[in-house]
Amino acid sequence: VCSSDLVGSMDCLAADSGTATVSLGGQQTVVPLQKGPNTAWFVVVGKGDTLHVQPPPGVGVCISKVVLGQVDYGASS
């Protein structure tokens, strides 16, 4: 079984708490951020070659690294 569930982590520094939006191929997911340094984990479903991150409105966010990979659920019986 092939899955398009992708797990991501984002290292960032946020000026305040809020909710960022992450999208891939038109599919969106929300990512809660806390004020200060963060490693935020998220799952996004979709396909594409560009990940878009929309910071919370009015909140400065500095992103240092984003890693995205496919979930392996193992073989089905």
Predicted model as a PDB file, atoms N, CA, C, CB and O in Angstrom, pLDDT in the B-factor column:
MODEL        1                                                                  
ATOM      1  N   VAL A   1       0.853  -1.181   0.000  1.00 32.00           N  
ATOM      2  CA  VAL A   1       0.000   0.000   0.000  1.00 32.00           C  
ATOM      3  C   VAL A   1       0.889   1.230   0.000  1.00 32.00           C  
ATOM      4  CB  VAL A   1      -0.965   0.006   1.223  1.00 32.00           C  
ATOM      5  O   VAL A   1       1.808   1.343   0.811  1.00 32.00           O  
ATOM      6  N   CYS A   2       0.617   2.133  -0.896  1.00 41.00           N  
ATOM      7  CA  CYS A   2       1.398   3.363  -1.014  1.00 41.00           C  
ATOM      8  C   CYS A   2       0.651   4.483  -0.300  1.00 41.00           C  
ATOM      9  CB  CYS A   2       1.656   3.731  -2.513  1.00 41.00           C  
ATOM     10  O   CYS A   2      -0.561   4.628  -0.454  1.00 41.00           O  
ATOM     11  N   SER A   3       1.367   5.252   0.462  1.00 46.00           N  
ATOM     12  CA  SER A   3       0.742   6.332   1.214  1.00 46.00           C  
ATOM     13  C   SER A   3       1.309   7.665   0.779  1.00 46.00           C  
ATOM     14  CB  SER A   3       0.940   6.134   2.719  1.00 46.00           C  
ATOM     15  O   SER A   3       2.483   7.762   0.421  1.00 46.00           O  
ATOM     16  N   SER A   4       0.475   8.695   0.808  1.00 73.00           N  
ATOM     17  CA  SER A   4       0.965  10.036   0.514  1.00 73.00           C  
ATOM     18  C   SER A   4       1.030  10.871   1.788  1.00 73.00           C  
ATOM     19  CB  SER A   4       0.068  10.722  -0.529  1.00 73.00           C  
ATOM     20  O   SER A   4       1.158  12.094   1.730  1.00 73.00           O  
ATOM     21  N   ASP A   5       0.940  10.194   2.958  1.00 84.00           N  
ATOM     22  CA  ASP A   5       1.111  10.895   4.229  1.00 84.00           C  
ATOM     23  C   ASP A   5       2.588  11.225   4.400  1.00 84.00           C  
ATOM     24  CB  ASP A   5       0.582  10.038   5.428  1.00 84.00           C  
ATOM     25  O   ASP A   5       3.439  10.337   4.337  1.00 84.00           O  
ATOM     26  N   LEU A   6       2.886  12.483   4.614  1.00 89.00           N  
ATOM     27  CA  LEU A   6       4.266  12.908   4.808  1.00 89.00           C  
ATOM     28  C   LEU A   6       4.402  13.526   6.191  1.00 89.00           C  
ATOM     29  CB  LEU A   6       4.703  13.913   3.707  1.00 89.00           C  
ATOM     30  O   LEU A   6       3.581  14.349   6.598  1.00 89.00           O  
ATOM     31  N   VAL A   7       5.433  13.127   6.903  1.00 91.00           N  
ATOM     32  CA  VAL A   7       5.714  13.671   8.224  1.00 91.00           C  
ATOM     33  C   VAL A   7       6.806  14.716   8.080  1.00 91.00           C  
ATOM     34  CB  VAL A   7       6.132  12.552   9.229  1.00 91.00           C  
ATOM     35  O   VAL A   7       7.806  14.496   7.397  1.00 91.00           O  
ATOM     36  N   GLY A   8       6.608  15.846   8.725  1.00 93.00           N  
ATOM     37  CA  GLY A   8       7.595  16.914   8.639  1.00 93.00           C  
ATOM     38  C   GLY A   8       7.973  17.447  10.005  1.00 93.00           C  
ATOM     39  O   GLY A   8       7.223  17.338  10.975  1.00 93.00           O  
ATOM     40  N   SER A   9       9.151  18.021  10.047  1.00 95.00           N  
ATOM     41  CA  SER A   9       9.564  18.774  11.229  1.00 95.00           C  
ATOM     42  C   SER A   9      10.102  20.111  10.759  1.00 95.00           C  
ATOM     43  CB  SER A   9      10.635  17.995  12.069  1.00 95.00           C  
ATOM     44  O   SER A   9      10.739  20.203   9.709  1.00 95.00           O  
ATOM     45  N   MET A  10       9.844  21.134  11.533  1.00 96.00           N  
ATOM     46  CA  MET A  10      10.270  22.483  11.180  1.00 96.00           C  
ATOM     47  C   MET A  10      10.935  23.115  12.395  1.00 96.00           C  
ATOM     48  CB  MET A  10       9.066  23.346  10.690  1.00 96.00           C  
ATOM     49  O   MET A  10      10.306  23.279  13.440  1.00 96.00           O  
ATOM     50  N   ASP A  11      12.202  23.466  12.256  1.00 97.00           N  
ATOM     51  CA  ASP A  11      12.922  24.194  13.294  1.00 97.00           C  
ATOM     52  C   ASP A  11      12.774  25.678  13.007  1.00 97.00           C  
ATOM     53  CB  ASP A  11      14.429  23.775  13.353  1.00 97.00           C  
ATOM     54  O   ASP A  11      13.098  26.143  11.914  1.00 97.00           O  
ATOM     55  N   CYS A  12      12.284  26.419  13.993  1.00 97.00           N  
ATOM     56  CA  CYS A  12      12.055  27.841  13.768  1.00 97.00           C  
ATOM     57  C   CYS A  12      12.124  28.613  15.078  1.00 97.00           C  
ATOM     58  CB  CYS A  12      10.701  28.065  13.092  1.00 97.00           C  
ATOM     59  O   CYS A  12      12.150  28.035  16.164  1.00 97.00           O  
ATOM     60  N   LEU A  13      12.153  29.913  14.947  1.00 98.00           N  
ATOM     61  CA  LEU A  13      12.113  30.837  16.069  1.00 98.00           C  
ATOM     62  C   LEU A  13      10.926  31.762  15.835  1.00 98.00           C  
ATOM     63  CB  LEU A  13      13.463  31.643  16.214  1.00 98.00           C  
ATOM     64  O   LEU A  13      10.878  32.473  14.831  1.00 98.00           O  
ATOM     65  N   ALA A  14       9.962  31.755  16.765  1.00 97.00           N  
ATOM     66  CA  ALA A  14       8.750  32.556  16.603  1.00 97.00           C  
ATOM     67  C   ALA A  14       8.740  33.700  17.607  1.00 97.00           C  
ATOM     68  CB  ALA A  14       7.489  31.682  16.771  1.00 97.00           C  
ATOM     69  O   ALA A  14       9.072  33.517  18.778  1.00 97.00           O  
ATOM     70  N   ALA A  15       8.354  34.886  17.134  1.00 97.00           N  
ATOM     71  CA  ALA A  15       8.293  36.062  17.994  1.00 97.00           C  
ATOM     72  C   ALA A  15       7.127  35.999  18.975  1.00 97.00           C  
ATOM     73  CB  ALA A  15       8.185  37.312  17.151  1.00 97.00           C  
ATOM     74  O   ALA A  15       7.126  36.692  19.992  1.00 97.00           O  
ATOM     75  N   ASP A  16       6.129  35.162  18.664  1.00 97.00           N  
ATOM     76  CA  ASP A  16       4.972  34.999  19.536  1.00 97.00           C  
ATOM     77  C   ASP A  16       4.312  33.666  19.206  1.00 97.00           C  
ATOM     78  CB  ASP A  16       3.962  36.185  19.373  1.00 97.00           C  
ATOM     79  O   ASP A  16       4.634  33.052  18.189  1.00 97.00           O  
ATOM     80  N   SER A  17       3.403  33.218  20.044  1.00 96.00           N  
ATOM     81  CA  SER A  17       2.672  31.978  19.786  1.00 96.00           C  
ATOM     82  C   SER A  17       1.628  32.218  18.706  1.00 96.00           C  
ATOM     83  CB  SER A  17       2.004  31.445  21.080  1.00 96.00           C  
ATOM     84  O   SER A  17       1.141  33.335  18.529  1.00 96.00           O  
ATOM     85  N   GLY A  18       1.292  31.147  17.988  1.00 96.00           N  
ATOM     86  CA  GLY A  18       0.277  31.233  16.952  1.00 96.00           C  
ATOM     87  C   GLY A  18       0.218  29.949  16.164  1.00 96.00           C  
ATOM     88  O   GLY A  18       0.857  28.958  16.517  1.00 96.00           O  
ATOM     89  N   THR A  19      -0.551  29.972  15.095  1.00 96.00           N  
ATOM     90  CA  THR A  19      -0.728  28.798  14.253  1.00 96.00           C  
ATOM     91  C   THR A  19      -0.263  29.099  12.840  1.00 96.00           C  
ATOM     92  CB  THR A  19      -2.195  28.341  14.251  1.00 96.00           C  
ATOM     93  O   THR A  19      -0.791  29.993  12.178  1.00 96.00           O  
ATOM     94  N   ALA A  20       0.733  28.345  12.382  1.00 96.00           N  
ATOM     95  CA  ALA A  20       1.210  28.459  11.006  1.00 96.00           C  
ATOM     96  C   ALA A  20       0.412  27.494  10.132  1.00 96.00           C  
ATOM     97  CB  ALA A  20       2.743  28.163  10.913  1.00 96.00           C  
ATOM     98  O   ALA A  20      -0.173  26.532  10.632  1.00 96.00           O  
ATOM     99  N   THR A  21       0.391  27.754   8.833  1.00 96.00           N  
ATOM    100  CA  THR A  21      -0.244  26.857   7.870  1.00 96.00           C  
ATOM    101  C   THR A  21       0.837  26.320   6.944  1.00 96.00           C  
ATOM    102  CB  THR A  21      -1.372  27.587   7.060  1.00 96.00           C  
ATOM    103  O   THR A  21       1.618  27.082   6.374  1.00 96.00           O  
ATOM    104  N   VAL A  22       0.872  24.995   6.802  1.00 95.00           N  
ATOM    105  CA  VAL A  22       1.827  24.331   5.922  1.00 95.00           C  
ATOM    106  C   VAL A  22       1.022  23.679   4.810  1.00 95.00           C  
ATOM    107  CB  VAL A  22       2.708  23.275   6.697  1.00 95.00           C  
ATOM    108  O   VAL A  22       0.019  23.021   5.084  1.00 95.00           O  
ATOM    109  N   SER A  23       1.442  23.847   3.558  1.00 93.00           N  
ATOM    110  CA  SER A  23       0.701  23.244   2.446  1.00 93.00           C  
ATOM    111  C   SER A  23       1.646  22.609   1.437  1.00 93.00           C  
ATOM    112  CB  SER A  23      -0.172  24.293   1.755  1.00 93.00           C  
ATOM    113  O   SER A  23       2.765  23.068   1.211  1.00 93.00           O  
ATOM    114  N   LEU A  24       1.146  21.535   0.841  1.00 90.00           N  
ATOM    115  CA  LEU A  24       1.870  20.790  -0.185  1.00 90.00           C  
ATOM    116  C   LEU A  24       0.861  20.350  -1.228  1.00 90.00           C  
ATOM    117  CB  LEU A  24       2.638  19.562   0.420  1.00 90.00           C  
ATOM    118  O   LEU A  24      -0.074  19.611  -0.919  1.00 90.00           O  
ATOM    119  N   GLY A  25       1.042  20.796  -2.457  1.00 86.00           N  
ATOM    120  CA  GLY A  25       0.130  20.402  -3.523  1.00 86.00           C  
ATOM    121  C   GLY A  25      -1.310  20.800  -3.265  1.00 86.00           C  
ATOM    122  O   GLY A  25      -2.230  20.095  -3.680  1.00 86.00           O  
ATOM    123  N   GLY A  26      -1.518  21.909  -2.591  1.00 85.00           N  
ATOM    124  CA  GLY A  26      -2.866  22.400  -2.325  1.00 85.00           C  
ATOM    125  C   GLY A  26      -3.489  21.863  -1.047  1.00 85.00           C  
ATOM    126  O   GLY A  26      -4.529  22.366  -0.621  1.00 85.00           O  
ATOM    127  N   GLN A  27      -2.885  20.856  -0.421  1.00 87.00           N  
ATOM    128  CA  GLN A  27      -3.395  20.305   0.837  1.00 87.00           C  
ATOM    129  C   GLN A  27      -2.759  21.052   1.996  1.00 87.00           C  
ATOM    130  CB  GLN A  27      -3.110  18.777   0.943  1.00 87.00           C  
ATOM    131  O   GLN A  27      -1.540  21.227   2.027  1.00 87.00           O  
ATOM    132  N   GLN A  28      -3.568  21.492   2.945  1.00 92.00           N  
ATOM    133  CA  GLN A  28      -3.070  22.297   4.051  1.00 92.00           C  
ATOM    134  C   GLN A  28      -3.208  21.583   5.391  1.00 92.00           C  
ATOM    135  CB  GLN A  28      -3.800  23.618   4.097  1.00 92.00           C  
ATOM    136  O   GLN A  28      -4.093  20.749   5.582  1.00 92.00           O  
ATOM    137  N   THR A  29      -2.325  21.925   6.301  1.00 94.00           N  
ATOM    138  CA  THR A  29      -2.423  21.490   7.687  1.00 94.00           C  
ATOM    139  C   THR A  29      -1.955  22.634   8.575  1.00 94.00           C  
ATOM    140  CB  THR A  29      -1.582  20.196   7.940  1.00 94.00           C  
ATOM    141  O   THR A  29      -1.131  23.448   8.159  1.00 94.00           O  
ATOM    142  N   VAL A  30      -2.472  22.699   9.784  1.00 96.00           N  
ATOM    143  CA  VAL A  30      -2.079  23.758  10.706  1.00 96.00           C  
ATOM    144  C   VAL A  30      -1.013  23.229  11.655  1.00 96.00           C  
ATOM    145  CB  VAL A  30      -3.302  24.289  11.495  1.00 96.00           C  
ATOM    146  O   VAL A  30      -1.031  22.063  12.047  1.00 96.00           O  
ATOM    147  N   VAL A  31      -0.088  24.106  12.015  1.00 96.00           N  
ATOM    148  CA  VAL A  31       1.030  23.752  12.874  1.00 96.00           C  
ATOM    149  C   VAL A  31       1.101  24.771  14.012  1.00 96.00           C  
ATOM    150  CB  VAL A  31       2.370  23.707  12.067  1.00 96.00           C  
ATOM    151  O   VAL A  31       1.396  25.942  13.771  1.00 96.00           O  
ATOM    152  N   PRO A  32       0.835  24.344  15.243  1.00 96.00           N  
ATOM    153  CA  PRO A  32       0.934  25.278  16.370  1.00 96.00           C  
ATOM    154  C   PRO A  32       2.394  25.624  16.670  1.00 96.00           C  
ATOM    155  CB  PRO A  32       0.264  24.680  17.622  1.00 96.00           C  
ATOM    156  O   PRO A  32       3.263  24.753  16.676  1.00 96.00           O  
ATOM    157  N   LEU A  33       2.644  26.898  16.915  1.00 96.00           N  
ATOM    158  CA  LEU A  33       3.977  27.369  17.273  1.00 96.00           C  
ATOM    159  C   LEU A  33       3.913  28.073  18.622  1.00 96.00           C  
ATOM    160  CB  LEU A  33       4.546  28.317  16.183  1.00 96.00           C  
ATOM    161  O   LEU A  33       2.944  28.769  18.926  1.00 96.00           O  
ATOM    162  N   GLN A  34       4.940  27.888  19.414  1.00 95.00           N  
ATOM    163  CA  GLN A  34       5.067  28.583  20.689  1.00 95.00           C  
ATOM    164  C   GLN A  34       6.066  29.729  20.524  1.00 95.00           C  
ATOM    165  CB  GLN A  34       5.517  27.605  21.823  1.00 95.00           C  
ATOM    166  O   GLN A  34       6.923  29.683  19.642  1.00 95.00           O  
ATOM    167  N   LYS A  35       5.958  30.735  21.355  1.00 97.00           N  
ATOM    168  CA  LYS A  35       6.921  31.834  21.338  1.00 97.00           C  
ATOM    169  C   LYS A  35       8.302  31.278  21.677  1.00 97.00           C  
ATOM    170  CB  LYS A  35       6.509  32.962  22.341  1.00 97.00           C  
ATOM    171  O   LYS A  35       8.456  30.499  22.617  1.00 97.00           O  
ATOM    172  N   GLY A  36       9.311  31.693  20.894  1.00 98.00           N  
ATOM    173  CA  GLY A  36      10.678  31.244  21.118  1.00 98.00           C  
ATOM    174  C   GLY A  36      11.083  30.150  20.145  1.00 98.00           C  
ATOM    175  O   GLY A  36      10.456  29.977  19.100  1.00 98.00           O  
ATOM    176  N   PRO A  37      12.139  29.408  20.492  1.00 98.00           N  
ATOM    177  CA  PRO A  37      12.601  28.342  19.591  1.00 98.00           C  
ATOM    178  C   PRO A  37      11.620  27.166  19.588  1.00 98.00           C  
ATOM    179  CB  PRO A  37      14.009  27.857  20.006  1.00 98.00           C  
ATOM    180  O   PRO A  37      11.076  26.794  20.628  1.00 98.00           O  
ATOM    181  N   ASN A  38      11.406  26.594  18.414  1.00 94.00           N  
ATOM    182  CA  ASN A  38      10.457  25.497  18.232  1.00 94.00           C  
ATOM    183  C   ASN A  38      11.046  24.413  17.341  1.00 94.00           C  
ATOM    184  CB  ASN A  38       9.144  26.015  17.633  1.00 94.00           C  
ATOM    185  O   ASN A  38      11.830  24.698  16.436  1.00 94.00           O  
ATOM    186  N   THR A  39      10.666  23.178  17.603  1.00 97.00           N  
ATOM    187  CA  THR A  39      10.707  22.115  16.609  1.00 97.00           C  
ATOM    188  C   THR A  39       9.271  21.631  16.516  1.00 97.00           C  
ATOM    189  CB  THR A  39      11.729  20.940  16.995  1.00 97.00           C  
ATOM    190  O   THR A  39       8.779  20.930  17.401  1.00 97.00           O  
ATOM    191  N   ALA A  40       8.613  22.010  15.446  1.00 95.00           N  
ATOM    192  CA  ALA A  40       7.202  21.689  15.260  1.00 95.00           C  
ATOM    193  C   ALA A  40       7.088  20.477  14.336  1.00 95.00           C  
ATOM    194  CB  ALA A  40       6.421  22.909  14.680  1.00 95.00           C  
ATOM    195  O   ALA A  40       7.697  20.452  13.267  1.00 95.00           O  
ATOM    196  N   TRP A  41       6.313  19.477  14.743  1.00 95.00           N  
ATOM    197  CA  TRP A  41       6.069  18.281  13.947  1.00 95.00           C  
ATOM    198  C   TRP A  41       4.684  18.375  13.339  1.00 95.00           C  
ATOM    199  CB  TRP A  41       6.212  16.993  14.802  1.00 95.00           C  
ATOM    200  O   TRP A  41       3.760  18.897  13.963  1.00 95.00           O  
ATOM    201  N   PHE A  42       4.537  17.863  12.104  1.00 94.00           N  
ATOM    202  CA  PHE A  42       3.244  17.910  11.429  1.00 94.00           C  
ATOM    203  C   PHE A  42       3.139  16.775  10.423  1.00 94.00           C  
ATOM    204  CB  PHE A  42       3.041  19.267  10.730  1.00 94.00           C  
ATOM    205  O   PHE A  42       4.145  16.194  10.018  1.00 94.00           O  
ATOM    206  N   VAL A  43       1.916  16.467  10.028  1.00 92.00           N  
ATOM    207  CA  VAL A  43       1.639  15.501   8.962  1.00 92.00           C  
ATOM    208  C   VAL A  43       0.873  16.248   7.882  1.00 92.00           C  
ATOM    209  CB  VAL A  43       0.824  14.247   9.493  1.00 92.00           C  
ATOM    210  O   VAL A  43      -0.099  16.947   8.168  1.00 92.00           O  
ATOM    211  N   VAL A  44       1.316  16.094   6.645  1.00 90.00           N  
ATOM    212  CA  VAL A  44       0.617  16.696   5.515  1.00 90.00           C  
ATOM    213  C   VAL A  44       0.361  15.586   4.499  1.00 90.00           C  
ATOM    214  CB  VAL A  44       1.445  17.885   4.881  1.00 90.00           C  
ATOM    215  O   VAL A  44       1.218  14.730   4.278  1.00 90.00           O  
ATOM    216  N   VAL A  45      -0.812  15.602   3.886  1.00 85.00           N  
ATOM    217  CA  VAL A  45      -1.174  14.620   2.879  1.00 85.00           C  
ATOM    218  C   VAL A  45      -1.147  15.322   1.538  1.00 85.00           C  
ATOM    219  CB  VAL A  45      -2.574  13.981   3.165  1.00 85.00           C  
ATOM    220  O   VAL A  45      -1.804  16.348   1.360  1.00 85.00           O  
ATOM    221  N   GLY A  46      -0.399  14.787   0.598  1.00 81.00           N  
ATOM    222  CA  GLY A  46      -0.353  15.393  -0.716  1.00 81.00           C  
ATOM    223  C   GLY A  46       0.913  15.040  -1.457  1.00 81.00           C  
ATOM    224  O   GLY A  46       1.769  14.302  -0.970  1.00 81.00           O  
ATOM    225  N   LYS A  47       1.003  15.588  -2.644  1.00 83.00           N  
ATOM    226  CA  LYS A  47       2.181  15.394  -3.480  1.00 83.00           C  
ATOM    227  C   LYS A  47       2.596  16.752  -4.011  1.00 83.00           C  
ATOM    228  CB  LYS A  47       1.903  14.387  -4.646  1.00 83.00           C  
ATOM    229  O   LYS A  47       1.764  17.640  -4.196  1.00 83.00           O  
ATOM    230  N   GLY A  48       3.873  16.905  -4.252  1.00 84.00           N  
ATOM    231  CA  GLY A  48       4.366  18.153  -4.805  1.00 84.00           C  
ATOM    232  C   GLY A  48       5.843  18.302  -4.529  1.00 84.00           C  
ATOM    233  O   GLY A  48       6.437  17.505  -3.803  1.00 84.00           O  
ATOM    234  N   ASP A  49       6.427  19.321  -5.106  1.00 85.00           N  
ATOM    235  CA  ASP A  49       7.862  19.536  -4.917  1.00 85.00           C  
ATOM    236  C   ASP A  49       8.161  20.826  -4.156  1.00 85.00           C  
ATOM    237  CB  ASP A  49       8.561  19.565  -6.261  1.00 85.00           C  
ATOM    238  O   ASP A  49       9.324  21.184  -3.970  1.00 85.00           O  
ATOM    239  N   THR A  50       7.112  21.522  -3.717  1.00 89.00           N  
ATOM    240  CA  THR A  50       7.315  22.762  -2.972  1.00 89.00           C  
ATOM    241  C   THR A  50       6.410  22.780  -1.741  1.00 89.00           C  
ATOM    242  CB  THR A  50       7.037  23.994  -3.871  1.00 89.00           C  
ATOM    243  O   THR A  50       5.190  22.659  -1.851  1.00 89.00           O  
ATOM    244  N   LEU A  51       7.015  22.931  -0.591  1.00 91.00           N  
ATOM    245  CA  LEU A  51       6.275  23.053   0.660  1.00 91.00           C  
ATOM    246  C   LEU A  51       6.147  24.541   0.974  1.00 91.00           C  
ATOM    247  CB  LEU A  51       6.986  22.277   1.834  1.00 91.00           C  
ATOM    248  O   LEU A  51       7.144  25.262   0.996  1.00 91.00           O  
ATOM    249  N   HIS A  52       4.933  24.992   1.213  1.00 93.00           N  
ATOM    250  CA  HIS A  52       4.682  26.399   1.537  1.00 93.00           C  
ATOM    251  C   HIS A  52       4.380  26.524   3.026  1.00 93.00           C  
ATOM    252  CB  HIS A  52       3.507  26.969   0.687  1.00 93.00           C  
ATOM    253  O   HIS A  52       3.607  25.740   3.576  1.00 93.00           O  
ATOM    254  N   VAL A  53       4.988  27.508   3.672  1.00 95.00           N  
ATOM    255  CA  VAL A  53       4.735  27.777   5.086  1.00 95.00           C  
ATOM    256  C   VAL A  53       4.226  29.208   5.211  1.00 95.00           C  
ATOM    257  CB  VAL A  53       6.027  27.556   5.951  1.00 95.00           C  
ATOM    258  O   VAL A  53       4.899  30.155   4.805  1.00 95.00           O  
ATOM    259  N   GLN A  54       3.029  29.354   5.779  1.00 96.00           N  
ATOM    260  CA  GLN A  54       2.442  30.670   6.041  1.00 96.00           C  
ATOM    261  C   GLN A  54       2.493  30.896   7.542  1.00 96.00           C  
ATOM    262  CB  GLN A  54       0.964  30.775   5.493  1.00 96.00           C  
ATOM    263  O   GLN A  54       1.811  30.193   8.288  1.00 96.00           O  
ATOM    264  N   PRO A  55       3.290  31.865   8.006  1.00 95.00           N  
ATOM    265  CA  PRO A  55       3.377  32.097   9.452  1.00 95.00           C  
ATOM    266  C   PRO A  55       2.059  32.642  10.004  1.00 95.00           C  
ATOM    267  CB  PRO A  55       4.525  33.071   9.769  1.00 95.00           C  
ATOM    268  O   PRO A  55       1.204  33.093   9.242  1.00 95.00           O  
ATOM    269  N   PRO A  56       1.898  32.601  11.318  1.00 94.00           N  
ATOM    270  CA  PRO A  56       0.701  33.197  11.920  1.00 94.00           C  
ATOM    271  C   PRO A  56       0.628  34.689  11.562  1.00 94.00           C  
ATOM    272  CB  PRO A  56       0.709  33.003  13.470  1.00 94.00           C  
ATOM    273  O   PRO A  56       1.665  35.347  11.473  1.00 94.00           O  
ATOM    274  N   PRO A  57      -0.561  35.221  11.360  1.00 94.00           N  
ATOM    275  CA  PRO A  57      -0.705  36.636  11.019  1.00 94.00           C  
ATOM    276  C   PRO A  57      -0.042  37.534  12.063  1.00 94.00           C  
ATOM    277  CB  PRO A  57      -2.184  36.997  10.883  1.00 94.00           C  
ATOM    278  O   PRO A  57      -0.298  37.410  13.261  1.00 94.00           O  
ATOM    279  N   GLY A  58       0.802  38.427  11.595  1.00 95.00           N  
ATOM    280  CA  GLY A  58       1.446  39.406  12.457  1.00 95.00           C  
ATOM    281  C   GLY A  58       2.556  38.865  13.339  1.00 95.00           C  
ATOM    282  O   GLY A  58       3.052  39.579  14.211  1.00 95.00           O  
ATOM    283  N   VAL A  59       2.959  37.606  13.130  1.00 96.00           N  
ATOM    284  CA  VAL A  59       4.001  36.998  13.954  1.00 96.00           C  
ATOM    285  C   VAL A  59       5.243  36.751  13.089  1.00 96.00           C  
ATOM    286  CB  VAL A  59       3.496  35.664  14.600  1.00 96.00           C  
ATOM    287  O   VAL A  59       5.168  36.090  12.052  1.00 96.00           O  
ATOM    288  N   GLY A  60       6.377  37.287  13.528  1.00 96.00           N  
ATOM    289  CA  GLY A  60       7.629  37.037  12.831  1.00 96.00           C  
ATOM    290  C   GLY A  60       8.128  35.631  13.135  1.00 96.00           C  
ATOM    291  O   GLY A  60       8.210  35.232  14.296  1.00 96.00           O  
ATOM    292  N   VAL A  61       8.461  34.888  12.092  1.00 96.00           N  
ATOM    293  CA  VAL A  61       8.962  33.530  12.246  1.00 96.00           C  
ATOM    294  C   VAL A  61      10.202  33.374  11.372  1.00 96.00           C  
ATOM    295  CB  VAL A  61       7.870  32.477  11.870  1.00 96.00           C  
ATOM    296  O   VAL A  61      10.176  33.671  10.177  1.00 96.00           O  
ATOM    297  N   CYS A  62      11.281  32.907  11.980  1.00 97.00           N  
ATOM    298  CA  CYS A  62      12.516  32.611  11.250  1.00 97.00           C  
ATOM    299  C   CYS A  62      12.650  31.097  11.185  1.00 97.00           C  
ATOM    300  CB  CYS A  62      13.777  33.272  11.937  1.00 97.00           C  
ATOM    301  O   CYS A  62      12.799  30.437  12.213  1.00 97.00           O  
ATOM    302  N   ILE A  63      12.598  30.547   9.974  1.00 96.00           N  
ATOM    303  CA  ILE A  63      12.685  29.095   9.781  1.00 96.00           C  
ATOM    304  C   ILE A  63      14.123  28.739   9.447  1.00 96.00           C  
ATOM    305  CB  ILE A  63      11.714  28.609   8.653  1.00 96.00           C  
ATOM    306  O   ILE A  63      14.704  29.269   8.500  1.00 96.00           O  
ATOM    307  N   SER A  64      14.694  27.828  10.240  1.00 96.00           N  
ATOM    308  CA  SER A  64      16.075  27.429   9.981  1.00 96.00           C  
ATOM    309  C   SER A  64      16.166  26.115   9.205  1.00 96.00           C  
ATOM    310  CB  SER A  64      16.828  27.302  11.289  1.00 96.00           C  
ATOM    311  O   SER A  64      17.123  25.905   8.461  1.00 96.00           O  
ATOM    312  N   LYS A  65      15.172  25.222   9.372  1.00 96.00           N  
ATOM    313  CA  LYS A  65      15.240  23.944   8.676  1.00 96.00           C  
ATOM    314  C   LYS A  65      13.864  23.295   8.631  1.00 96.00           C  
ATOM    315  CB  LYS A  65      16.252  23.008   9.355  1.00 96.00           C  
ATOM    316  O   LYS A  65      13.103  23.350   9.597  1.00 96.00           O  
ATOM    317  N   VAL A  66      13.554  22.672   7.480  1.00 94.00           N  
ATOM    318  CA  VAL A  66      12.346  21.869   7.347  1.00 94.00           C  
ATOM    319  C   VAL A  66      12.758  20.529   6.736  1.00 94.00           C  
ATOM    320  CB  VAL A  66      11.255  22.599   6.467  1.00 94.00           C  
ATOM    321  O   VAL A  66      13.468  20.482   5.732  1.00 94.00           O  
ATOM    322  N   VAL A  67      12.302  19.449   7.357  1.00 93.00           N  
ATOM    323  CA  VAL A  67      12.563  18.100   6.852  1.00 93.00           C  
ATOM    324  C   VAL A  67      11.218  17.442   6.604  1.00 93.00           C  
ATOM    325  CB  VAL A  67      13.437  17.256   7.858  1.00 93.00           C  
ATOM    326  O   VAL A  67      10.322  17.514   7.445  1.00 93.00           O  
ATOM    327  N   LEU A  68      11.072  16.795   5.443  1.00 91.00           N  
ATOM    328  CA  LEU A  68       9.811  16.169   5.063  1.00 91.00           C  
ATOM    329  C   LEU A  68      10.110  14.774   4.539  1.00 91.00           C  
ATOM    330  CB  LEU A  68       9.051  17.018   3.997  1.00 91.00           C  
ATOM    331  O   LEU A  68      10.993  14.607   3.698  1.00 91.00           O  
ATOM    332  N   GLY A  69       9.386  13.769   5.025  1.00 88.00           N  
ATOM    333  CA  GLY A  69       9.613  12.400   4.576  1.00 88.00           C  
ATOM    334  C   GLY A  69       8.339  11.589   4.586  1.00 88.00           C  
ATOM    335  O   GLY A  69       7.370  11.942   5.258  1.00 88.00           O  
ATOM    336  N   GLN A  70       8.343  10.495   3.833  1.00 79.00           N  
ATOM    337  CA  GLN A  70       7.166   9.639   3.710  1.00 79.00           C  
ATOM    338  C   GLN A  70       7.067   8.676   4.881  1.00 79.00           C  
ATOM    339  CB  GLN A  70       7.204   8.864   2.396  1.00 79.00           C  
ATOM    340  O   GLN A  70       8.072   8.171   5.381  1.00 79.00           O  
ATOM    341  N   VAL A  71       5.842   8.434   5.303  1.00 67.00           N  
ATOM    342  CA  VAL A  71       5.576   7.492   6.386  1.00 67.00           C  
ATOM    343  C   VAL A  71       5.587   6.091   5.807  1.00 67.00           C  
ATOM    344  CB  VAL A  71       4.218   7.798   7.091  1.00 67.00           C  
ATOM    345  O   VAL A  71       4.973   5.844   4.769  1.00 67.00           O  
ATOM    346  N   ASP A  72       6.286   5.160   6.475  1.00 69.00           N  
ATOM    347  CA  ASP A  72       6.313   3.759   6.067  1.00 69.00           C  
ATOM    348  C   ASP A  72       5.490   2.968   7.065  1.00 69.00           C  
ATOM    349  CB  ASP A  72       7.776   3.210   5.980  1.00 69.00           C  
ATOM    350  O   ASP A  72       5.919   2.748   8.197  1.00 69.00           O  
ATOM    351  N   TYR A  73       4.302   2.539   6.645  1.00 66.00           N  
ATOM    352  CA  TYR A  73       3.420   1.788   7.532  1.00 66.00           C  
ATOM    353  C   TYR A  73       3.747   0.299   7.553  1.00 66.00           C  
ATOM    354  CB  TYR A  73       1.981   1.986   7.115  1.00 66.00           C  
ATOM    355  O   TYR A  73       3.107  -0.458   8.283  1.00 66.00           O  
ATOM    356  N   GLY A  74       4.732  -0.134   6.767  1.00 67.00           N  
ATOM    357  CA  GLY A  74       5.104  -1.548   6.722  1.00 67.00           C  
ATOM    358  C   GLY A  74       4.234  -2.315   5.738  1.00 67.00           C  
ATOM    359  O   GLY A  74       3.307  -1.771   5.137  1.00 67.00           O  
ATOM    360  N   ALA A  75       4.555  -3.572   5.593  1.00 56.00           N  
ATOM    361  CA  ALA A  75       3.836  -4.422   4.642  1.00 56.00           C  
ATOM    362  C   ALA A  75       2.469  -4.811   5.206  1.00 56.00           C  
ATOM    363  CB  ALA A  75       4.661  -5.688   4.309  1.00 56.00           C  
ATOM    364  O   ALA A  75       2.329  -5.078   6.399  1.00 56.00           O  
ATOM    365  N   SER A  76       1.469  -4.838   4.329  1.00 59.00           N  
ATOM    366  CA  SER A  76       0.148  -5.283   4.754  1.00 59.00           C  
ATOM    367  C   SER A  76       0.009  -6.766   4.463  1.00 59.00           C  
ATOM    368  CB  SER A  76      -0.969  -4.475   4.047  1.00 59.00           C  
ATOM    369  O   SER A  76       0.628  -7.290   3.536  1.00 59.00           O  
ATOM    370  N   SER A  77      -0.819  -7.447   5.272  1.00 53.00           N  
ATOM    371  CA  SER A  77      -0.971  -8.884   5.068  1.00 53.00           C  
ATOM    372  C   SER A  77      -2.283  -9.235   4.426  1.00 53.00           C  
ATOM    373  CB  SER A  77      -0.845  -9.609   6.367  1.00 53.00           C  
ATOM    374  O   SER A  77      -2.559 -10.412   4.189  1.00 53.00           O  
TER     375      SER A  77                                                      
ENDMDL                                                                          
END                                                                             
